[in-house]
Structures are given as C-alpha cells and as structure tokens.
Amino acid sequence: MKIETSTYKAFIKELKSKIQTSQIKASIKVNEELLKLYWEIAQMIIVKQKESSWGDGLIGQISRDLKKEFPDMKGFSKTNLLYMKKWYLFYSQENLPQVVGEIFKIPWGHNREIITKVKSKDEALFYTQKTLQNGWSRAVLLHQIESNFYQRDGKAINNFDHKLPSPQSDLAKAVLKDPYSFDFLMLTQKHNEKELEDALMEQITNFLLELGSGFAFVGRQYKLMVGGDEFRIDLLFYHVKLKCYIVVELKTVKFKPEFAGQLNFYVSAIDGELRESNDNPTLGILICKSKNNMVVEYALNKIDNPIGVSEYQLVSKLPKEFKSSLPSIEEIEAEFEGGI
C-alpha cells in the first residue's frame, strides 16, 4: 500500500501533539492527586495531635514508619511532613474550593517556597496565580518573591483609566511595576542612559523577565521617520496579550514634566506609523531614576495618550568612586602599550 509522505507526516504530527497534550494533562493530574494526599496527611496529623498529647516530636517516628511501608515513595521525610503541616495550617482557614482550584495546580516545591517566604494569604495566592498564568519555574518564582513583585505589581502612576476603555485599562495597569528592579545589572551610581540601555540589552532575558510575560522585543533606538524628520525611540516592544505596541523610554535622572510630552509624541507617532487596524492603542512607559508623584500626576493630567511612569532600582552597584563606564578595549590596549 502506497502512503503519501506529506499526509503521513501530518498524521504523525497530529498523533504526537495528542500524546504530548495527554502527557501534560496526566502530569497535572498526578500533581493534584499528590497535593491532595499531602493535604489529607497534614489534616490527619493535626487532628490526631489535637485529640491526643502528640507533639511534633512524634513526626520523626511517623516519617520512619511511612518510609518503611512505602519505600518507593518520596516525600515522607520528617522535614517534608512538617512542611505539609505548615502548608495546611497556612491555608486551612481559607475557602477550601478556592484553595483546591489554585494551590493544588502548582508543584509542591513552589508551594513550599511560597509558604516559607510569604506572610499573607493574599500575597501567597497572588504568586500562585502568577505561577499558573506564566508557567514560572521555581527559580523564577523565587526571584519574583525576593524582588517584592507583589508590592510593585500595577503600582506605577498612569492615566490608563482616562485614556483606555475598560477592561483594557485594568489589563494595561497590570503590566506596570513601580519600581522596576534592575538588580541583575552592574552599574555605577553615575551611569548615563546609554550605559543603562546597553546593560539592559546585554541582559535582555532578565530584562524581559522583569517586564513580565507578554513582552516581545521589537528594537532599541528604533528609527521613526515623521514628515521627513528622524526620531529614535529607546526601546520598542509589542505586547502579545494586550495586542499593542509599548514604547519604553529610559531616563537616568529624576522625572521632569517634559519627559511625558516627549513620550506622548513617540506614542502618537507609533500609532500613526506602525499601528495596524487590529492593534489596540499604543502604550508608553517611562522608567526614570526617581520621581515626585504629584509632579507626575500633574504632567499626565492633560496628556493625550496612555502613559505610565515608574522608577528603577539598582541593588548591585559598583562603588561610586569608580568611573561611570568600564574601560573600552581600546583604553585597555593603550594602557598595555604605554607600559611596554
């Protein structure tokens, strides 16, 4: 029997997709069942401790007996049993259907990190939901917790409520942070805008992670021709979820009202030159070294386009006595030549 190659390859591709989807669903189901088991074990231990005089000292014995009975199963160490108990107590006063719908869908390791490093249930559920939405690894989750993502999410001053229809305004506000954490950069305190931009481009993966999910990089120093005049936009992105362009301008000084006017022009220009009929209105994000919130609010009051203003932070700074720029290759070579 003769089989057309292209038809067979397409069929195999369809089968592979079906199997992979099934594997993912099975993995999620296994994770949910495991976490339900952990929840029930913790509940049983806590109930027994209340009914009797058992303390946490007996959990070591429980661990040894369970590992003996189920040698092929992991997760019954004394430490893990104590984590199960802490996890149950952390959430047990919450609405159980909501808890089941959220925390049972992320890996156990993620749950352990959240209850260890987060104090409020609202913040814990925030990180749980973000993990589900963005598929965060445990390392990414830890980075977001340590950089106080919960406190910074959607906090930038903006005019989105007045310039965008609902619910797009709420979705747009959710992509903003204040401040942005550029702790992955090594810059002096007296860095300039080019140095900041260069450093962000060298660390583009970390930069996109800090911006959040949905940002697709279009270009830096993006050339825009308006009526024969040339302009350069610091950074241009397209947001695949918001379905719009996002203009990002970087300022290494305190916010000045004229910055908002410049960004407003760039947003208008992108709308006029690049935006397609199926794109939503372009957004502008100004990231500056510092700002006076009242000055920002007044500056955005009469701005025509949707703009948000945030600060950035550099946690890891080189000592301020160093030069603002590291030496170039040419400078290093000149030093060697001078010493010969």
Buried (B, 14 or more C-beta within 10 A) or exposed (E): EEEEEEEEEEEEEEEEEEEEEEEEEEEEEEBBEBBEEBBEBBBEBBEEBEEEEBEEEBBBEBBEEBBEEEEEEEBBBBEBBBBBBBBBEBBEEBEEEEBBEBBBBBBBEBBBBBBEBBEEBEBBBBBBBBBBEBEBEBEBBBBBBEBBBBEBBBBBBBBBEEBBEEEBBEBBBBBBBBBBBBBBBEBBEEBBBEBBBBBBEEBEEBBBBBBBBBBEBBEBEBEBEEEEEEEEBBBBBBBEEBEBBBBBBBBBEEBBEEBBEBBBBBBBBBBEEBBEEEBBBBBBBBBBBEBEEEBBEEBBEEBEBBBBBBBBBBEEBBEEEEEBBEEEEEEEEEEEEEEE
